[in-house]
Amino acid sequence: MAEKVLVTGGAGYIGSHCVVELIEAGYQPVVVDNYSNAVRGEGNVAESIRRIEKLLNTSIEFHELDLLDRPALEKLFKKHSFSAVMHFAGLKAVGESVEQPLRYYRVNLTASMNLVEVMQAHNVHNLVFSSSATVYGDPQHLPIDERHPVGACTNPYGKTKYFIEEMIKDHCKSEKDWNAVLLRYFNPIGAHSSGQIGEDPQGIPNNLMPYVAQVKARQHLQDSVGNDATFSLSVVGVRDYIHVVDLAKGHIAALKKLKVNCGCQVYNLGTGKGYSVLQMVKAMEKASGKEIKYKIAPRREGDIASCYADPTLAEKELGWTAAFDLERMCEDLWRWQSMNPTGFTNGVPS
């Protein structure tokens, strides 16, 4: 019988791609989401999950559930025997976290504490946590490996990830039968090659690539708009961009690591290559066949200048490596956005 894995925030961008990989790897995901970063579809099922069901010709158990609702979480754990939990749920915008720090601390920390406590109460002791390279703060050296100091975060979002990591580490020290893998992501982009699922930010996208792709796709849809949009870009940024499918496969490798009673382990998931904002714009122009006009703007508050990974440890201990290059990332991103110019709200593309 397939192992059941609870996926929190599983209707969102990264979570939904991990649901695909879980099913293809033979697991049975149970997905919960509160729609803070997802779109409601037909029959009270998230649109991303509905599309995955059609894509893979399967059914997926989905619950609208907020991790702040502890009684609902308890009820779910009483219903199922989970072998592990993948924890993606949380607020995730750097700029917004600077503007609304208390909201980020309340939602992200309380939700994670509720989850770990309910897991403990129901003897579920295996966790994969969606962390972030933001825990490293301004890099003291590049590329960044897992031994790099953490905690000097430049924004409240990154601090919540750091605090949750510390909570999980301390819990694993006190409960020797616990296993956790903390995955520090760099910058996921791209989409599933089918064009059925991808990143669909609610409101104006906070990150460069989905913002550029979304605007250009909508211009492509409405010829009357033309191609005159000018983007404000901070050219000082160098980032390690990773294909979201590579990232999802890293979670499957992390699940396998849990089976060897690994304790609490930390891994970077990145390509090890840094790309400038202008390089990303040129790659997106090539993928879309459209000119992208831009002007130079100051760096956003809370952002850092350069950040790219040393992924050697994940390669060595998880047997994982990023397979897709920048061209493929942009091609898949453009396919998703051009097939879904208004995101999930336009229904299943043909």
C-alpha angles and dihedrals in degrees: 000000000000117000114249115232121188112222114197114200086013096152093061129092102278095026094056092051089050089052088058092050092046092055093045089050091054101258126130109230122203108199129207126181138158095210095245088129100015140071124242113237135187120314094018091291121128111258092233091055092046090054092048090053090054094042094052097030093236142110124247126199108235131181129186098227137152115211088221086069097080097178090055090049091050090051091053093051091049089055097049140043104219122195092198145349129231108203116204101138116119147088111286116179115116096203094045091050089058089053096041107028098154092053090052093049093046097046102037099039098040093046092051094047091050090050096049093045093050090046089053092049091053098042096248103143106167121090137172110195126203102225130162144231086241087086088075094062116195105000117251089195138007135261094036117229128186092265091064111115115264135200102057089105120173097213140030093250090060091045091056090053090049093048092049091050090052091048092052093046092051092047092051089051092053096041107049094190092063124102125190136172116201111202116200108204125203115198116326118201136154129061142238110300091239091066088229098112133027143126113320108174116201107239121347110355114250096207129070105239101046089045094053093042094048095050094045092048092052090049088051088053094048109044091186090069092062125199099286101114111127118205124213107227133183103218095192094079122103114184140178105236118198130188111251091229090056087050092051091051088053088062091055089052088050091053089055090050090057090061092068092060091250099173111216115338133176127210137176116228109202141106097250091237125111121213126190123229090251091052089053092050091051091048090051091049089054093048095047099035088227133116115245113207118204145171128208116259136177119270114270118256110265095023123119127219104238134007130164134152141247098214095180096113094054089048091051102040104026098034087232131136134166109257104184125079129214093267091056092046092055094042092054092044091052092046091054094045096043091049090045107031091166094037122235092340093082095064129238111336118232 
